Amino acid sequence: MPRLFSAAVLTILTLLRAVPSFAEGDPPIAGRWEMIPQKSSDIDLFGAVGVEIRQTGSSVTVIDTWGKTRSFRDSLTLRPDGTATRLPVTARVFPSNVFMGLMMRRGTEKVVSASWQDSGRTLRIDERYRLRGSQGETPVISRRIYALSKDGETVTYTLSRSTRRSGPPVRFVLKREGSAAAWVMKLDDDWAIDGNLPVNAFLISLQGLANRSAPRLYFVYPEKWDFLYTPTVLDYYREKRNYTFTELKTPEAALRTFRGSVKGYVVWDRAVRTSLIVAFTAAGLEKAVVVTAEQIPLAEREGLKCLADFRGKFTGMNDVAIHAWAYDEYWKRCSRDYVVWMGGESGKIMKPGVADFGIAREAFFTDLSTLPADTAEFTLADRIMGGMKPLSLVMGWHSYAKDKERDFVRLASHHVLRVEGLHTLPNMSFSSLTPASKGFVWKNNHNVVAGRKYIPENKTYIALVQTDGMGLGAWFKPGRGVIPCAWEVTMNWEWLAPAMLEYFYGMATPNDYFVGGLSGPGYMYPKAIPPSALPEVVAMTRRMTRDLDLPVFEFMDYSEGATVEGNSDLTKEIVDAYYAGMPEATGFINGYAPSYTFAVRDGKPLVSYDYYLSESRPEADAAADLKELASVNPKRPYFLLVHIREYSDLQRTKKILDRLGRGFEVVPLDVFVELAGRSPTFEERFRTE
């Protein structure tokens, strides 16, 4: 008898221990949750369901709220220990589908029990009741399961009934109430000063203010925008990051929605294009939207006051005089971590895609020439870049009407600054505040197997690389994933736009290999970096390539001009510095157009491009070019590194490669550098005086 008594006590204690206790706080699933429509079953009339779960002492309360304007509230308070409780039916509504001819019967009872599972991460509720149809009543057994996801971001609410034996499961995915709520708007593809630029500029300035503390306003850019990804990244935010977006249709609706983020307005002068660039600086500092004279009534209807008016102020002044005025007026108050070159198109066109980020971060805006021959503009540009913190970011792009990319990046590198282009880079104020998923790890698609011996054969090995950053050109064009190709990663996105970089890592195919670049922790020219600053640049590059799993790293240095009219080769001192400072690197690549720097250290090669595949080169000609290169370089194996211009596509590239025949093999870039390191048939060469 004592033994039986002890066993019974042990069983009771075990059962008691199996019921979770939350005396020290709520269970993990507690809180208010709202439905994510695109991930949930259809609810017909009510459209949505919200759930609140709260623990009070030994009881748990669950409230399902079906619908918003027309709604039904179903509240249960139960002991979550499996105890059956009889509750009266007080309403006839069958909320999960009111368009079915089913109703609860008022005046009857339902038997309900609840139990915690998975240490408070899952709540199960079982119910027995009678459901009335047109032929009378039917007994029903139903079960609700509220399950918290592993990352704690969502709850899956599954509803099953004994009477529903077919069709998809009834399942609703919910997120924390109020979390990841944002607005979306489509921008018009008219960027002319005498066209729709004033509206787009107004909206982009509003976006920068709306997104200062949280990601709230996202734009879908036109189909032909440089960065093609804004519609698909929107889908990613919805489907993978659980954002719910409300669409805004008009500038008036947008301003009304984000009125609390705006203090006033700044007027720019349509007759003086550069006044808009100055207005962007003022907008960030004064928390203002930019408007033209025609848009002032729109701003004042919302109670905004004029904080700066540039109408007529810059008439007759050249760009350097205007930017000098802006420098004297605003520079002291601007960020030293970010400066924006609002370049790109000129004349009547401006495409200020990156302006939202600059406004959000209170950056100084300019489009000064960085060409030394433009003495006055260059002097002020040099002064501005020289006033930034080392390794801070130059956002945007140079003016196509004033200087060249090489002038712009060379001056930035001279001041140890990182270029993050382009001027059309969209939605960065939004993406910079959206972190990567919890627990996400940057992982490349490695093809080299540790421990395996790679012995090159007597053939020409080809590796393909598309540079110019993520999201441009070929990534979204036909053929990606069909053949091995390497893609340059915009490494600063690890912290500048982590969720967006996760999007690219997540959609990569096994044939997509990522390479780090460009020349530093961002776009830089190593030969233009002061030698005393190079070790810090290399150290930061090493940290970022390790974090992002990028063991192959890429250089491009046009500080002495392009390959044809200049010298894009690297010095031995620079090459040695990167080899010494990045011991985990498995190899390096160099150039844009063909370049001539080659080296190998401990089986880790540095290989320059031997071919630049433009988007306009006829397929037959391109194939003949590659065959001729193989003829000029008769030693086997021959390592032929090909740069694919971003406007090309891999479907077309494959057609070219298919013309080569035997003796050629396309391999992933990591395999390419492994083979080249084992059998370096190239001649070592560096920049010579």
C-alpha positions as CSV (number, residue, x, y, z in Angstrom):
1,M,0.0,0.0,0.0
2,P,2.7,2.6,0.8
3,R,4.5,1.7,-2.4
4,L,1.2,2.3,-4.4
5,F,0.7,5.5,-2.5
6,S,4.2,6.7,-3.3
7,A,3.7,5.9,-6.9
8,A,0.5,7.8,-7.0
9,V,2.1,10.8,-5.4
10,L,5.0,10.6,-7.8
11,T,2.5,10.5,-10.7
12,I,0.6,13.5,-9.4
13,L,3.9,15.5,-8.9
14,T,5.0,14.6,-12.4
15,L,1.7,15.8,-13.8
16,L,2.0,19.0,-11.8
17,R,5.5,19.6,-13.0
18,A,4.3,19.1,-16.6
19,V,2.0,22.2,-16.3
20,P,4.2,25.2,-16.9
21,S,4.3,27.9,-14.3
22,F,4.6,31.5,-15.3
23,A,4.6,33.1,-11.9
24,E,7.7,35.2,-12.8
25,G,6.2,36.6,-16.0
26,D,4.0,36.0,-19.0
27,P,4.5,33.0,-21.3
28,P,6.5,33.8,-24.5
29,I,3.4,33.8,-26.6
30,A,1.6,36.4,-24.5
31,G,0.7,39.7,-26.1
32,R,-1.4,41.1,-28.9
33,W,-1.1,39.7,-32.4
34,E,-2.4,40.9,-35.8
35,M,-2.9,38.8,-38.9
36,I,-0.5,38.9,-41.9
37,P,-3.0,38.7,-44.8
38,Q,-0.7,37.3,-47.5
39,K,0.2,34.3,-45.3
40,S,-3.2,33.5,-43.9
41,S,-6.4,31.7,-44.9
42,D,-9.3,33.8,-46.4
43,I,-11.8,35.0,-43.8
44,D,-14.4,36.5,-46.2
45,L,-16.5,39.2,-44.6
46,F,-14.3,40.0,-41.6
47,G,-11.1,39.9,-43.6
48,A,-8.7,39.5,-40.6
49,V,-8.4,38.2,-37.1
50,G,-6.5,39.6,-34.2
51,V,-5.5,37.6,-31.1
52,E,-4.6,38.6,-27.6
53,I,-3.2,36.1,-25.1
54,R,-2.6,37.0,-21.5
55,Q,-1.8,35.0,-18.3
56,T,-3.3,36.2,-15.0
57,G,-2.4,34.0,-12.1
58,S,-3.5,30.5,-12.8
59,S,-5.8,31.5,-15.7
60,V,-5.2,32.3,-19.3
61,T,-7.4,34.7,-21.4
62,V,-7.6,34.3,-25.2
63,I,-9.4,36.9,-27.2
64,D,-10.0,36.4,-30.9
65,T,-11.2,39.6,-32.6
66,W,-12.6,38.9,-36.1
67,G,-12.7,41.9,-38.4
68,K,-12.0,45.6,-37.8
69,T,-14.8,47.9,-38.8
70,R,-17.4,45.1,-38.7
71,S,-16.1,42.8,-36.0
72,F,-16.9,40.0,-33.6
73,R,-15.1,39.4,-30.3
74,D,-14.7,35.9,-28.9
75,S,-13.2,35.9,-25.4
76,L,-12.3,32.9,-23.3
77,T,-10.8,32.7,-19.8
78,L,-9.6,29.2,-18.8
79,R,-7.3,27.3,-16.5
80,P,-4.5,26.0,-18.9
81,D,-4.2,22.6,-17.2
82,G,-6.6,20.7,-19.4
83,T,-9.6,21.2,-17.0
84,A,-12.9,21.1,-18.9
85,T,-15.0,24.2,-18.4
86,R,-18.6,24.7,-19.4
87,L,-19.3,28.1,-20.9
88,P,-22.6,29.6,-22.2
89,V,-23.0,30.3,-25.9
90,T,-24.1,34.0,-26.1
91,A,-23.9,34.7,-29.8
92,R,-24.9,32.8,-32.9
93,V,-22.0,34.1,-35.1
94,F,-19.7,31.5,-36.7
95,P,-16.8,34.0,-37.2
96,S,-14.3,32.1,-39.3
97,N,-16.7,32.1,-42.2
98,V,-19.9,34.0,-41.8
99,F,-20.8,33.3,-45.5
100,M,-21.5,29.6,-44.6
101,G,-25.0,28.8,-43.4
102,L,-23.8,27.8,-39.9
103,M,-24.5,29.3,-36.6
104,M,-23.9,28.7,-32.9
105,R,-27.0,28.1,-30.8
106,R,-27.5,30.7,-28.1
107,G,-28.6,29.4,-24.8
108,T,-26.6,26.2,-25.1
109,E,-23.2,25.4,-23.6
110,K,-19.8,24.6,-25.0
111,V,-17.2,22.5,-23.2
112,V,-13.7,24.1,-23.4
113,S,-10.3,23.1,-22.2
114,A,-6.8,24.7,-22.6
115,S,-3.3,23.5,-22.1
116,W,0.2,25.0,-22.5
117,Q,2.8,23.2,-24.6
118,D,6.4,23.7,-25.4
119,S,7.1,25.8,-22.3
120,G,4.5,28.4,-23.0
121,R,5.2,28.8,-26.7
122,T,2.1,26.9,-27.8
123,L,-1.5,27.1,-26.4
124,R,-4.0,24.5,-27.3
125,I,-7.7,25.0,-26.9
126,D,-10.2,22.1,-27.4
127,E,-14.0,22.8,-27.7
128,R,-17.1,20.7,-28.0
129,Y,-20.4,22.5,-29.1
130,R,-23.4,22.0,-31.3
131,L,-23.5,23.8,-34.7
132,R,-26.8,24.4,-36.4
133,G,-27.2,24.1,-40.2
134,S,-30.3,24.1,-42.4
135,Q,-31.1,20.5,-41.4
136,G,-30.7,20.9,-37.7
137,E,-27.9,20.6,-35.2
138,T,-24.6,18.7,-35.4
139,P,-22.1,18.0,-32.6
140,V,-18.7,19.4,-33.4
141,I,-15.2,18.9,-31.9
142,S,-12.8,21.8,-32.7
143,R,-9.2,22.6,-31.8
144,R,-7.4,25.9,-31.8
145,I,-3.6,25.9,-31.7
146,Y,-1.6,29.1,-31.2
147,A,2.1,28.3,-31.8
148,L,4.9,30.8,-31.5
149,S,7.6,30.6,-34.1
150,K,11.2,29.8,-33.1
151,D,12.4,33.3,-33.6
152,G,9.5,34.7,-31.6
153,E,8.4,36.9,-34.5
154,T,5.1,35.3,-35.5
155,V,2.2,33.1,-34.1
156,T,0.6,30.5,-36.3
157,Y,-3.1,30.1,-35.4
158,T,-4.5,26.8,-36.7
159,L,-8.2,26.0,-36.6
160,S,-9.5,22.5,-37.2
161,R,-13.0,21.0,-36.9
162,S,-14.4,17.4,-37.0
163,T,-16.8,18.5,-39.7
164,R,-14.2,19.9,-42.1
165,R,-12.5,16.8,-43.7
166,S,-11.1,18.3,-46.9
167,G,-9.5,21.3,-48.4
168,P,-6.5,23.3,-47.2
169,P,-6.0,23.8,-43.5
170,V,-7.5,26.9,-41.9
171,R,-4.4,28.7,-40.8
172,F,-3.6,32.3,-39.8
173,V,-0.1,33.7,-39.4
174,L,0.1,36.7,-37.0
175,K,2.7,39.2,-35.9
176,R,3.1,41.4,-32.9
177,E,0.4,44.1,-33.1
178,G,1.8,47.3,-34.6
179,S,5.1,45.7,-35.7
180,A,6.4,45.9,-39.3
181,A,3.6,48.2,-40.4
182,A,4.6,50.4,-43.3
183,W,3.3,52.3,-46.3
184,V,4.1,51.9,-50.0
185,M,3.8,54.2,-53.0
186,K,4.7,54.0,-56.7
187,L,6.8,56.8,-58.2
188,D,6.2,58.1,-61.6
189,D,8.9,57.7,-64.3
190,D,9.3,61.4,-65.0
191,W,12.4,63.1,-63.6
192,A,12.3,66.3,-65.5
193,I,12.3,69.7,-63.8
194,D,9.5,70.8,-66.0
195,G,7.8,67.5,-65.5
196,N,7.1,65.4,-62.4
197,L,10.5,65.8,-60.7
198,P,9.0,68.3,-58.2
199,V,6.5,65.6,-57.0
200,N,9.1,62.8,-56.8
201,A,11.6,65.1,-55.0
202,F,8.9,66.1,-52.5
203,L,8.0,62.5,-51.9
204,I,11.6,61.4,-51.5
205,S,12.3,64.2,-49.0
206,L,9.2,63.1,-47.1
207,Q,10.5,59.5,-47.1
208,G,13.8,60.6,-45.5
209,L,11.9,62.2,-42.7
210,A,9.3,59.4,-42.3
211,N,12.0,56.8,-42.0
212,R,14.3,58.6,-39.5
213,S,13.5,56.3,-36.5
214,A,11.6,53.4,-38.1
215,P,11.2,51.9,-41.6
216,R,7.7,53.3,-42.6
217,L,7.7,54.5,-46.2
218,Y,8.8,52.4,-49.2
219,F,8.8,53.4,-52.8
220,V,8.4,51.1,-55.9
221,Y,10.5,52.7,-58.5
222,P,9.8,52.6,-62.3
223,E,10.5,49.6,-64.4
224,K,13.6,51.1,-66.0
225,W,15.2,52.4,-62.8
226,D,19.0,51.5,-62.5
227,F,18.3,49.2,-59.5
228,L,15.6,46.8,-60.7
229,Y,14.8,45.2,-57.4
230,T,12.3,47.5,-55.7
231,P,9.2,45.5,-56.6
232,T,10.7,42.1,-55.6
233,V,12.3,43.5,-52.4
234,L,8.8,44.7,-51.5
235,D,7.5,41.2,-52.0
236,Y,10.4,39.9,-49.8
237,Y,9.6,42.3,-47.0
238,R,6.0,41.2,-47.2
239,E,6.6,37.4,-47.4
240,K,9.8,36.9,-45.4
241,R,9.9,39.8,-43.0
242,N,6.2,40.0,-42.3
243,Y,5.6,43.6,-43.2
244,T,2.1,44.8,-43.9
245,F,2.0,47.7,-46.4
246,T,-0.8,50.3,-46.9
247,E,-0.7,51.8,-50.3
248,L,-0.7,55.6,-50.6
249,K,-2.0,57.1,-53.9
250,T,-1.3,60.8,-53.7
251,P,1.2,63.2,-52.3
252,E,-1.5,64.7,-50.2
253,A,-2.2,61.4,-48.6
254,A,1.5,60.8,-48.0
255,L,2.0,64.1,-46.3
256,R,-1.1,63.6,-44.2
257,T,0.1,60.2,-43.1
258,F,3.6,61.4,-42.0
259,R,2.7,65.0,-41.0
260,G,4.1,64.3,-37.5
261,S,7.6,63.8,-38.9
262,V,7.7,67.1,-40.8
263,K,8.3,70.6,-39.3
264,G,8.0,72.7,-42.4
265,Y,9.0,73.1,-46.1
266,V,11.9,74.4,-48.2
267,V,11.2,76.0,-51.5
268,W,13.6,75.4,-54.4
269,D,13.7,77.3,-57.7
270,R,12.8,75.4,-60.9
271,A,14.9,77.9,-62.8
272,V,18.1,77.0,-60.9
273,R,18.5,73.2,-60.8
274,T,21.3,73.3,-58.2
275,S,18.8,75.0,-55.7
276,L,17.2,71.5,-55.3
277,I,20.5,70.0,-54.2
278,V,20.8,72.8,-51.6
279,A,17.2,72.2,-50.6
280,F,17.9,68.6,-49.8
281,T,20.6,69.7,-47.4
282,A,18.3,72.1,-45.7
283,A,15.5,69.6,-45.6
284,G,17.5,67.1,-43.6
285,L,18.7,69.7,-41.1
286,E,15.3,71.5,-40.7
287,K,13.1,68.4,-41.0
288,A,11.4,69.8,-44.0
289,V,10.0,68.6,-47.3
290,V,11.2,70.2,-50.6
291,V,8.6,72.0,-52.7
292,T,8.3,74.3,-55.7
293,A,6.2,77.4,-55.7
294,E,3.3,75.4,-57.1
295,Q,3.4,73.0,-54.2
296,I,3.3,75.5,-51.4
297,P,-0.5,75.3,-51.0
298,L,-0.2,71.6,-50.5
299,A,2.3,72.1,-47.7
300,E,0.4,74.9,-46.0
301,R,-2.9,73.0,-46.0
302,E,-1.2,70.6,-43.6
303,G,-0.1,73.5,-41.4
304,L,3.6,73.6,-42.5
305,K,5.6,76.8,-42.4
306,C,8.3,78.0,-44.8
307,L,11.8,77.3,-43.3
308,A,13.8,78.4,-46.3
309,D,13.0,79.9,-49.7
310,F,15.5,79.7,-52.5
311,R,13.4,81.3,-55.2
312,G,15.6,83.9,-57.0
313,K,18.3,83.5,-54.4
314,F,20.8,81.8,-56.7
315,T,19.9,83.5,-60.0
316,G,23.0,84.2,-62.1
317,M,25.3,82.2,-59.8
318,N,27.3,79.3,-61.0
319,D,27.5,75.9,-59.2
320,V,30.6,76.6,-57.2
321,A,29.2,79.9,-55.9
322,I,25.9,78.2,-54.9
323,H,27.6,75.2,-53.2
324,A,30.0,77.6,-51.4
325,W,27.0,79.5,-50.0
326,A,25.5,76.2,-48.9
327,Y,28.8,75.2,-47.3
328,D,29.0,78.4,-45.3
329,E,25.3,78.2,-44.3
330,Y,24.9,74.5,-43.5
331,W,28.2,72.5,-43.3
332,K,28.8,72.9,-39.6
333,R,25.5,71.3,-38.8
334,C,25.9,68.4,-41.2
335,S,26.9,64.8,-40.6
336,R,30.6,63.8,-40.9
337,D,29.7,60.2,-41.4
338,Y,27.8,60.7,-44.7
339,V,28.0,63.1,-47.6
340,V,25.9,62.9,-50.7
341,W,27.0,63.6,-54.3
342,M,23.7,64.3,-56.0
343,G,25.2,63.7,-59.4
344,G,24.3,61.5,-62.3
345,E,22.1,63.0,-65.0
346,S,22.3,66.7,-65.7
347,G,20.4,69.6,-67.2
348,K,16.6,69.2,-66.8
349,I,16.9,65.7,-65.4
350,M,17.7,64.7,-61.8
351,K,17.2,61.2,-60.3
352,P,17.7,61.7,-56.6
353,G,17.0,58.1,-55.4
354,V,19.6,58.3,-52.6
355,A,18.3,61.6,-51.3
356,D,16.0,60.0,-48.7
357,F,19.0,58.5,-46.9
358,G,21.0,61.7,-47.0
359,I,18.0,63.6,-45.6
360,A,17.5,61.0,-42.9
361,R,21.1,61.2,-41.8
362,E,21.4,65.1,-42.1
363,A,24.1,64.8,-44.9
364,F,25.5,67.7,-46.9
365,F,24.5,67.5,-50.6
366,T,26.5,68.6,-53.6
367,D,27.4,67.7,-57.2
368,L,30.8,69.5,-57.4
369,S,33.3,68.4,-60.0
370,T,36.2,66.3,-58.8
371,L,38.2,66.9,-61.9
372,P,41.4,68.8,-60.9
373,A,41.2,70.9,-64.0
374,D,37.9,72.4,-62.7
375,T,39.9,74.3,-60.2
376,A,37.2,76.1,-58.3
377,E,34.8,73.2,-58.0
378,F,37.6,70.7,-57.3
379,T,39.0,72.9,-54.5
380,L,35.6,73.0,-52.7
381,A,35.0,69.3,-53.3
382,D,38.4,68.5,-51.9
383,R,37.6,70.7,-48.8
384,I,34.3,68.9,-48.3
385,M,35.7,65.4,-48.6
386,G,38.7,66.4,-46.4
387,G,36.3,67.4,-43.7
388,M,34.7,64.0,-43.4
389,K,35.7,61.3,-40.9
390,P,38.1,58.7,-42.2
391,L,36.3,55.7,-43.7
392,S,33.0,57.6,-43.7
393,L,30.7,57.1,-46.8
394,V,30.4,59.2,-49.9
395,M,26.8,58.3,-51.0
396,G,25.5,59.0,-54.5
397,W,27.5,59.5,-57.7
398,H,29.5,62.0,-59.7
399,S,27.9,64.3,-62.2
400,Y,28.0,62.8,-65.7
401,A,28.3,66.4,-67.1
402,K,31.3,67.4,-65.0
403,D,33.9,64.6,-64.3
404,K,34.5,60.9,-64.5
405,E,33.9,58.1,-62.1
406,R,37.7,57.7,-61.7
407,D,38.1,61.4,-60.7
408,F,35.3,61.0,-58.1
409,V,36.6,57.8,-56.5
410,R,40.2,58.9,-56.6
411,L,39.5,62.0,-54.6
412,A,37.4,60.1,-52.1
413,S,40.1,57.4,-51.7
414,H,42.7,60.1,-51.2
415,H,40.7,61.2,-48.2
416,V,40.2,57.6,-47.1
417,L,36.5,57.7,-47.8
418,R,34.3,54.9,-49.1
419,V,32.1,55.4,-52.2
420,E,28.6,53.9,-52.0
421,G,26.9,54.5,-55.3
422,L,24.7,55.3,-57.2
423,H,22.7,58.5,-57.0
424,T,19.7,56.3,-57.9
425,L,20.2,53.9,-54.9
426,P,16.6,53.6,-53.7
427,N,14.9,53.2,-50.3
428,M,18.0,53.2,-48.2
429,S,16.4,55.1,-45.4
430,F,13.9,52.2,-45.2
431,S,16.4,49.4,-45.7
432,S,19.0,50.8,-43.3
433,L,16.5,50.4,-40.4
434,T,15.4,46.8,-41.3
435,P,17.8,44.3,-39.7
436,A,18.6,40.9,-41.0
437,S,16.5,38.0,-39.7
438,K,17.3,36.7,-36.2
439,G,20.0,34.1,-36.4
440,F,20.7,34.7,-40.1
441,V,24.3,33.7,-41.1
442,W,25.9,35.0,-44.2
443,K,26.8,31.9,-46.2
444,N,28.4,31.8,-49.7
445,N,27.9,28.9,-52.1
446,H,31.3,27.3,-51.8
447,N,32.3,24.8,-54.4
448,V,35.8,23.9,-53.2
449,V,35.7,20.8,-50.9
450,A,38.2,20.8,-48.1
451,G,40.7,18.0,-48.3
452,R,40.0,17.3,-52.0
453,K,43.0,17.6,-54.3
454,Y,42.3,19.8,-57.4
455,I,44.6,19.0,-60.3
456,P,44.3,21.3,-63.3
457,E,43.9,19.6,-66.7
458,N,45.3,20.8,-70.0
459,K,42.5,23.1,-70.9
460,T,41.4,26.7,-70.7
461,Y,39.5,27.5,-67.5
462,I,37.0,30.3,-67.6
463,A,35.5,32.1,-64.6
464,L,32.7,34.7,-65.1
465,V,32.3,37.7,-62.8
466,Q,29.6,40.4,-62.9
467,T,30.7,43.5,-61.0
468,D,29.0,46.9,-60.4
469,G,27.2,45.8,-57.2
470,M,24.2,43.8,-56.2
471,G,20.8,44.5,-57.9
472,L,22.2,46.0,-61.1
473,G,21.7,44.5,-64.5
474,A,22.3,40.8,-65.0
475,W,21.2,39.5,-61.6
476,F,17.6,39.9,-62.6
477,K,18.0,39.0,-66.3
478,P,17.5,35.6,-67.9
479,G,20.0,32.8,-67.4
480,R,21.2,33.4,-63.8
481,G,21.8,30.1,-62.2
482,V,22.2,28.2,-65.4
483,I,26.0,28.5,-65.5
484,P,28.5,29.4,-62.7
485,C,29.0,33.1,-62.2
486,A,30.4,35.3,-59.5
487,W,28.7,38.5,-58.3
488,E,30.2,41.4,-56.6
489,V,28.7,42.0,-53.1
490,T,28.1,45.5,-51.9
491,M,29.8,44.8,-48.6
492,N,28.6,47.9,-46.7
493,W,25.1,46.6,-47.0
494,E,26.0,44.2,-44.1
495,W,25.2,47.2,-41.8
496,L,23.8,49.7,-44.2
497,A,21.0,47.5,-45.7
498,P,21.3,44.1,-44.0
499,A,17.8,42.8,-44.8
500,M,18.3,43.7,-48.5
501,L,21.6,41.9,-48.6
502,E,20.0,38.9,-46.9
503,Y,17.5,39.0,-49.7
504,F,20.2,38.5,-52.3
505,Y,22.0,35.8,-50.3
506,G,18.7,34.0,-49.8
507,M,17.8,34.0,-53.5
508,A,21.2,32.9,-54.8
509,T,21.3,29.6,-56.7
510,P,24.1,27.0,-56.2
511,N,25.8,28.5,-59.4
512,D,25.9,32.0,-57.9
513,Y,29.1,32.7,-56.0
514,F,29.7,36.0,-54.1
515,V,33.0,38.0,-54.3
516,G,34.0,40.8,-52.0
517,G,34.7,44.3,-53.4
518,L,35.6,46.8,-54.4
519,S,39.3,47.3,-53.5
520,G,38.4,48.0,-49.8
521,P,35.5,48.1,-47.4
522,G,33.5,49.8,-50.1
523,Y,34.5,51.3,-53.5
524,M,38.1,52.7,-53.2
525,Y,41.3,53.0,-55.2
526,P,44.2,51.5,-53.2
527,K,46.9,53.5,-55.1
528,A,45.1,56.7,-54.1
529,I,44.9,55.8,-50.4
530,P,47.7,57.4,-48.3
531,P,50.1,54.5,-47.4
532,S,49.7,55.4,-43.7
533,A,46.0,54.7,-43.9
534,L,46.2,51.5,-46.0
535,P,46.6,49.1,-43.0
536,E,43.3,50.3,-41.4
537,V,41.6,50.0,-44.8
538,V,42.8,46.4,-45.2
539,A,41.9,45.5,-41.6
540,M,38.3,46.7,-42.1
541,T,38.2,44.9,-45.4
542,R,39.3,41.7,-43.7
543,R,36.6,42.0,-41.1
544,M,33.8,42.5,-43.6
545,T,34.9,39.7,-45.9
546,R,35.1,37.3,-43.0
547,D,31.6,38.4,-41.7
548,L,30.1,38.0,-45.2
549,D,31.9,34.7,-46.1
550,L,33.7,36.2,-49.0
551,P,37.1,34.5,-49.3
552,V,37.8,35.8,-52.8
553,F,38.3,39.6,-53.0
554,E,38.3,42.0,-56.0
555,F,40.3,45.1,-56.9
556,M,39.7,47.8,-59.4
557,D,41.9,50.9,-59.4
558,Y,41.4,53.6,-62.0
559,S,43.2,56.3,-60.1
560,E,45.8,56.5,-62.9
561,G,43.2,56.2,-65.6
562,A,41.5,53.3,-67.3
563,T,43.4,50.4,-68.9
564,V,43.5,52.0,-72.4
565,E,44.7,55.5,-71.6
566,G,46.0,54.9,-68.1
567,N,47.4,52.2,-65.9
568,S,45.0,50.0,-63.8
569,D,47.7,47.7,-62.4
570,L,48.5,47.4,-58.7
571,T,51.9,48.0,-57.1
572,K,53.7,45.1,-55.4
573,E,53.5,47.0,-52.1
574,I,49.7,47.2,-52.3
575,V,49.4,43.5,-53.3
576,D,51.7,42.5,-50.5
577,A,49.7,44.6,-48.0
578,Y,46.5,42.8,-48.9
579,Y,48.1,39.3,-48.8
580,A,49.5,40.0,-45.4
581,G,46.4,41.7,-44.0
582,M,43.9,39.2,-45.3
583,P,45.3,35.7,-44.5
584,E,41.9,34.0,-44.8
585,A,41.5,35.1,-48.5
586,T,41.8,32.2,-50.9
587,G,42.5,34.5,-53.9
588,F,42.2,37.9,-55.5
589,I,40.9,39.2,-58.8
590,N,41.7,42.5,-60.4
591,G,40.4,45.0,-63.0
592,Y,37.3,45.9,-64.9
593,A,38.5,46.0,-68.5
594,P,41.5,43.8,-68.9
595,S,44.4,44.5,-66.5
596,Y,47.8,43.0,-66.1
597,T,48.6,42.4,-62.4
598,F,49.3,38.8,-61.6
599,A,50.7,37.2,-58.5
600,V,50.6,34.1,-56.3
601,R,51.4,33.6,-52.6
602,D,51.2,30.2,-50.8
603,G,48.9,28.9,-53.5
604,K,46.6,31.9,-53.4
605,P,46.6,33.7,-56.8
606,L,45.8,37.2,-57.9
607,V,44.4,37.0,-61.4
608,S,43.4,40.0,-63.6
609,Y,40.7,40.1,-66.1
610,D,41.7,38.9,-69.6
611,Y,38.4,39.8,-71.2
612,Y,35.6,42.3,-70.9
613,L,32.3,41.1,-72.4
614,S,30.3,44.1,-73.3
615,E,26.5,43.8,-73.8
616,S,26.8,44.8,-77.5
617,R,29.6,42.5,-78.7
618,P,28.1,40.1,-81.2
619,E,28.1,36.5,-80.0
620,A,30.3,35.1,-82.8
621,D,32.8,37.9,-82.3
622,A,33.0,37.3,-78.6
623,A,33.5,33.6,-79.0
624,A,36.3,34.3,-81.5
625,D,37.9,36.7,-79.0
626,L,38.0,34.0,-76.4
627,K,39.5,31.5,-78.8
628,E,42.1,33.9,-79.8
629,L,43.1,34.6,-76.2
630,A,43.5,30.9,-75.7
631,S,45.8,30.8,-78.8
632,V,47.9,33.7,-77.7
633,N,48.3,32.0,-74.3
634,P,49.3,28.5,-75.3
635,K,50.4,27.2,-71.9
636,R,47.9,24.8,-70.3
637,P,46.1,25.2,-68.1
638,Y,45.2,28.8,-69.1
639,F,43.2,30.8,-66.7
640,L,40.8,33.2,-68.5
641,L,39.0,35.6,-66.2
642,V,36.0,37.2,-67.9
643,H,34.2,40.3,-66.7
644,I,30.5,40.5,-67.8
645,R,29.2,44.0,-68.1
646,E,26.1,44.4,-65.9
647,Y,23.8,45.2,-68.8
648,S,24.5,41.7,-70.3
649,D,22.7,38.6,-69.3
650,L,23.9,35.0,-68.6
651,Q,21.5,33.5,-71.2
652,R,23.4,35.3,-73.9
653,T,26.7,34.6,-72.2
654,K,26.0,30.9,-72.3
655,K,25.3,31.0,-76.0
656,I,28.8,32.6,-76.5
657,L,30.5,29.9,-74.3
658,D,28.6,27.1,-76.2
659,R,30.5,28.2,-79.3
660,L,33.9,27.5,-77.8
661,G,33.9,23.7,-78.1
662,R,36.3,21.3,-76.5
663,G,39.3,22.5,-74.5
664,F,37.3,25.1,-72.6
665,E,35.6,24.7,-69.2
666,V,33.5,27.2,-67.2
667,V,34.1,26.7,-63.5
668,P,33.0,28.6,-60.3
669,L,35.3,31.4,-59.3
670,D,36.4,29.7,-56.1
671,V,37.4,26.6,-58.1
672,F,39.1,28.8,-60.6
673,V,41.4,30.4,-58.0
674,E,42.1,27.1,-56.4
675,L,43.2,25.6,-59.7
676,A,45.2,28.8,-60.6
677,G,46.9,28.8,-57.3
678,R,48.1,25.2,-57.9
679,S,49.3,25.7,-61.4
680,P,50.0,29.4,-62.0
681,T,50.9,29.5,-65.7
682,F,50.6,33.3,-65.7
683,E,53.7,35.5,-65.3
684,E,53.9,37.6,-62.1
685,R,53.5,41.2,-62.9
686,F,52.9,44.5,-61.0
687,R,52.6,48.2,-61.7
688,T,55.8,49.4,-63.0
689,E,57.0,53.0,-63.2
